[in-house]
Amino acid sequence: MGIYYTGKKIWITGATSGIGEALALEFAKLNTVLILSGRRQEELDRVALLCKQLGSVAYTIPFDLSDAAEIEKAANNVLADYKRIDILVNNGGISQRSLVIDTPIEIDRKVMEIDFFSGVILTKKVLPEMVKAGFGHIIVISSITGVFGFPLRSAYAAAKHAMHGFYETLWAELHEKGINVTIVCPGRVNTNVSLNAITETGAAHAIMDHDINKGISPQKCATIIIKAVQKRKKIVYIAGKEMLMVYFKRYIPWIFYKLVSKVKPS
Ligand SMILES: NC(=O)c1ccc[n+]([C@@H]2O[C@H](COP(=O)([O-])OP(=O)(O)OC[C@H]3O[C@@H](n4cnc5c(N)ncnc54)[C@H](OP(=O)(O)O)[C@@H]3O)[C@@H](O)[C@H]2O)c1
C-alpha cells in the first residue's frame, strides 16, 4: 500500500485529534513527510512525536481555520519551506447543534469559514505547484451530511454539501493535469466532534452524542481513507447503518423524507 505515499509531502489540517490525528499516524507508517496543522501547538507536538516514532518526518504549523489571513500566511510559509505539497487533507472542521430558527447568521458564516472556505483557500494555494509538477491529491473530509440535510446541522450540512460542488468541479477541470480528488463521507466516527460542535451561541455543545460514541474508531476510518485515496476513488462513504439514509435519499426519496421528518431535534 505504501508506494503511492512513499516520500510524499502530506499536509493535514485538524491533525490534533480524531480523524486527522489517526490519518497522521497511519501516513506516518508509510514513510511520508507530514505537515500537521490545528490550533493547539502542544497537541500538534504530541502527534508529531508519535509520527516520528513511527518513522516519518513531521513538522507542525498551527493556525486558525476561521481566519483567512492566518490561513494565507500559513500556506505561504509552508510553500516557502517545502515548495510543493503532494497531498492536501482538508480535514479540520467543526460540527453544529442548533436549529435554523435559533441560529444567528454569524454562526452560519463561522461554520462555513471553518468547514468550507478554509479548505478552498488552502487548495487554491497548493494547486499551482501541483499542476506544474503534474501530480497532486486533494483529500476532502465531508460527511454523509454532505449528501442529505439533518436536523440541528443546517450550516454544517450546507458546508459539507458545498464541498461536493467545489471539489467535483475542481476534479473535472484538472484531472487531466494529474490532480486527483477524493471526497470522504464518514457517518459516525468516535471522535470529539459532538463535544466540539457549536450551538447557536457559539459555545461548545459539550455532549458526547450516543451515536458518535458508538461510531467506528478514527483508526479504522483512516485506514479506509488511505486505501481509497491510493485507488484514486473520487468519493468514499464510510458508514454503517446510517448509510441507509444515503441510499433512501438517492433511490427512494420519500422514505428519506419520512425518516428525517421524524428525527426529534434535542
Ligand atoms: N466524527 C464523525 O463522526 C465525523 C463524521 C463525518 C465527518 N466528520 C468530519 O471529520 C473532520 C474531523 O473531525 P473529527 O471527527 O476528527 O473531530 P475532532 O476530534 O473534533 O477534530 C477536529 C479537528 O479540527 C481542528 N479544528 C477545529 N476547529 C478549528 C479551527 N478553527 N482552526 C483550526 N483547526 C480547527 C481541531 O484542531 P484544534 O482544536 O487543535 O484547532 C481538530 O484537530 C471534520 O471535518 C468533521 O466534520 C466527522
The ligand as a Tripos MOL2 file, in Angstrom:
@<TRIPOS>MOLECULE
LIG
   48    52     1     0     0
SMALL
NO_CHARGES

@<TRIPOS>ATOM
      1 N1        -16.5420   12.1390   13.8120 N.am      1 LIG1
      2 C1        -17.5390   11.9830   12.9480 C.2       1 LIG1
      3 O1        -18.4960   11.2320   13.1950 O.2       1 LIG1
      4 C2        -17.4720   12.7020   11.6290 C.ar      1 LIG1
      5 C3        -18.4180   12.3440   10.6520 C.ar      1 LIG1
      6 C4        -18.3860   12.9880    9.4310 C.ar      1 LIG1
      7 C5        -17.4270   13.9440    9.1750 C.ar      1 LIG1
      8 N2        -16.5210   14.2830   10.1330 N.ar      1 LIG1
      9 C6        -15.5380   15.3200    9.8070 C.3       1 LIG1
     10 O2        -14.2360   14.8840   10.1350 O.3       1 LIG1
     11 C7        -13.4010   16.0260   10.3210 C.3       1 LIG1
     12 C8        -12.5820   15.8200   11.5710 C.3       1 LIG1
     13 O3        -13.4430   15.8150   12.7020 O.3       1 LIG1
     14 P1        -13.2580   14.8010   13.9250 P.3       1 LIG1
     15 O4        -14.4390   13.9230   13.9350 O.co2     1 LIG1
     16 O5        -11.9210   14.2270   13.8980 O.co2     1 LIG1
     17 O6        -13.4570   15.8200   15.1430 O.3       1 LIG1
     18 P2        -12.4570   16.4200   16.2520 P.3       1 LIG1
     19 O7        -11.8510   15.3180   17.0260 O.co2     1 LIG1
     20 O8        -13.2520   17.4500   16.9480 O.co2     1 LIG1
     21 O9        -11.2910   17.0890   15.4000 O.3       1 LIG1
     22 C9        -11.4680   18.3240   14.7520 C.3       1 LIG1
     23 C10       -10.1160   18.8490   14.3040 C.3       1 LIG1
     24 O10       -10.3240   20.0820   13.6080 O.3       1 LIG1
     25 C11        -9.4860   21.0810   14.1600 C.3       1 LIG1
     26 N3        -10.1660   22.3780   14.1750 N.ar      1 LIG1
     27 C12       -11.4150   22.6580   14.5990 C.ar      1 LIG1
     28 N4        -11.6550   23.9780   14.5220 N.ar      1 LIG1
     29 C13       -10.5140   24.5440   14.0350 C.ar      1 LIG1
     30 C14       -10.1210   25.8800   13.7430 C.ar      1 LIG1
     31 N5        -10.9460   26.9270   13.9290 N.pl3     1 LIG1
     32 N6         -8.8760   26.0980   13.2800 N.ar      1 LIG1
     33 C15        -8.0110   25.0540   13.0940 C.ar      1 LIG1
     34 N7         -8.3220   23.7730   13.3470 N.ar      1 LIG1
     35 C16        -9.5620   23.5320   13.8220 C.ar      1 LIG1
     36 C17        -9.1910   20.6390   15.5890 C.3       1 LIG1
     37 O11        -7.9190   21.1360   15.9900 O.3       1 LIG1
     38 P3         -7.6980   22.2370   17.1450 P.3       1 LIG1
     39 O12        -8.7530   22.0470   18.1740 O.co2     1 LIG1
     40 O13        -6.3120   21.9630   17.6500 O.co2     1 LIG1
     41 O14        -7.7820   23.5340   16.4410 O.co2     1 LIG1
     42 C18        -9.1670   19.1270   15.4530 C.3       1 LIG1
     43 O15        -7.8660   18.6920   15.1210 O.3       1 LIG1
     44 C19       -14.3320   17.2340   10.3750 C.3       1 LIG1
     45 O16       -14.2860   17.9050    9.1330 O.3       1 LIG1
     46 C20       -15.7000   16.6110   10.5710 C.3       1 LIG1
     47 O17       -16.7340   17.3980   10.0480 O.3       1 LIG1
     48 C21       -16.5250   13.6840   11.3550 C.ar      1 LIG1
@<TRIPOS>BOND
     1     1     2 1
     2     2     3 2
     3     2     4 1
     4     4     5 ar
     5     4    48 ar
     6     5     6 ar
     7     6     7 ar
     8     7     8 ar
     9     8     9 1
    10     8    48 ar
    11     9    10 1
    12     9    46 1
    13    10    11 1
    14    11    12 1
    15    11    44 1
    16    12    13 1
    17    13    14 1
    18    14    15 2
    19    14    16 1
    20    14    17 1
    21    17    18 1
    22    18    19 2
    23    18    20 1
    24    18    21 1
    25    21    22 1
    26    22    23 1
    27    23    24 1
    28    23    42 1
    29    24    25 1
    30    25    26 1
    31    25    36 1
    32    26    27 ar
    33    26    35 ar
    34    27    28 ar
    35    28    29 ar
    36    29    30 ar
    37    29    35 ar
    38    30    31 1
    39    30    32 ar
    40    32    33 ar
    41    33    34 ar
    42    34    35 ar
    43    36    37 1
    44    36    42 1
    45    37    38 1
    46    38    39 2
    47    38    40 1
    48    38    41 1
    49    42    43 1
    50    44    45 1
    51    44    46 1
    52    46    47 1
@<TRIPOS>SUBSTRUCTURE
     1 LIG1         1 GROUP 0 **** ****
